[in-house]
Amino acid sequence: MRVLVVDDEPWARRRLAEMVDAEQGHRVVAEAGTGEQALAATREHQPDLILLDIQMPGMDGLEVARRIARRERPPGVIFITAHPEHALAAFEAKASDYLLKPVRPDRLRAALARAGQVNRAQLQGLRRPHADPGMLRCRTTRGERLVPLDRIHSLRAEDKYVVVGHDDGELLLEDSLKALEQRFADRFLRVHRSALVALDRLQALERDALGRHQVVLQGGLRLPVSRRHLPAVRDALRRLAQG
């Protein structure tokens, strides 16, 4: 994997480059000390991955990542930061991962391995004319993850993200609930303005202690049902009962 190392401190940049070069299958193709240099090096060397310091004078790493993300085929980005509170900002800037300073060789090795997995998934996606219809691609601060649709039980809007509830936990997705509803209309049913549920996970319709309707999914998860969507939920349960 071709790697670009970006840090405004020469000693830190050199140390990172040496650690990368020590990892089999990875090679530093360029170094940069400013945001502007990073953009120029990206255009010239076309790296697969950028190790990018967040705090730099002038254009910081977050802005560099945002600009790089506009490219048709952007490289992966691993942020290097001394501040753990930058994790959300890293996610919003579409980073593959982030590492805390001082960077330890074992943590860098693990991050490079995760970035390599994402890179292979991107290449496979480019070879296919369409994404696998049975998978949902979720992006996390540690890279991308493909989740089988048949393992997803709910999609819930929270702030500007969608929480993907699946059999192994939850992931964040940068998409709109409306777009997901249209894309997977045959698999998911809207039960509330902020929630979709998997049709094949529907189990029952109940009322809570205050008399409000809620849908019960396999596994016991309960989600509120709005009056507007109540008829559709009842119809779906009726059709499931009829087989």
Buried (B, 14 or more C-beta within 10 A) or exposed (E): BBBBBBBBBEEBBBBBBEBBEEBEEBBBBBBBBBBEBBBEBBEEBEBBBBBBBBBBEEBBBBBBBEBBEEEEEBBBBBBBBEEEEBBEBBBBBBBBBBBBBEBEEEEBBBBBEBBBEBBEBBEEBEEEEEEEEEBBBBBBBBBBBBBEBBBBBBBBBEEEBBBBBBEEEEBBBEBEBEEBBEEBEEBBBBBBEBBBBBBEBBBEBEEEEEEEBBBBBEEEBEBBBBEEBBEEBEEBBEEEEEE
